[in-house]
Amino acid sequence: AGLSLGVSDQTAWAIFISILAHKAFAAFALGASFVRHLAVSRRTIACWMLAFSVTTPTGVMLGTALTTVADNALTGALTAVAAGTFLHVGLIEVAQRELAKAEHVCGSMLMLLLGFS
């Protein structure tokens, strides 16, 4: 997400707002996951939360730095990598889990196809 924000120029505010909304829910889910696993130490939780919180700013800095020294082809390639990452997470992490539920496979597949059309 940070990489796509770093390489964007015209849609930066829209991407920024999307990242803010997503990161808030993702941080809540990550924290809730740690609470469910009580065997995890506070130090481990702090390390993981720190790593989670610095990934987006690191991507923004990397994307911005690379676009200032690179040409349009590299900017396009970085945008494609960022978009591919979003698609990968959506298809592999989310859709696979939803399609594994036997009760609504046809409806889920229809919604997946409508979402990509």
Rosetta blueprint (number, residue, H / E / L):
1 A L
2 G H
3 L H
4 S H
5 L H
6 G H
7 V H
8 S L
9 D L
10 Q L
11 T L
12 A H
13 W H
14 A H
15 I H
16 F H
17 I H
18 S H
19 I H
20 L H
21 A H
22 H H
23 K H
24 A H
25 F H
26 A H
27 A H
28 F H
29 A H
30 L H
31 G H
32 A H
33 S H
34 F H
35 V H
36 R H
37 H L
38 L L
39 A L
40 V L
41 S L
42 R H
43 R H
44 T H
45 I H
46 A H
47 C H
48 W H
49 M H
50 L H
51 A H
52 F H
53 S H
54 V H
55 T H
56 T H
57 P H
58 T H
59 G H
60 V H
61 M H
62 L H
63 G H
64 T H
65 A H
66 L H
67 T H
68 T H
69 V H
70 A L
71 D L
72 N H
73 A H
74 L H
75 T H
76 G H
77 A H
78 L H
79 T H
80 A H
81 V H
82 A H
83 A H
84 G H
85 T H
86 F H
87 L H
88 H H
89 V H
90 G H
91 L H
92 I H
93 E H
94 V H
95 A H
96 Q H
97 R H
98 E H
99 L H
100 A L
101 K L
102 A H
103 E H
104 H H
105 V H
106 C H
107 G H
108 S H
109 M H
110 L H
111 M H
112 L H
113 L H
114 L H
115 G H
116 F H
117 S L
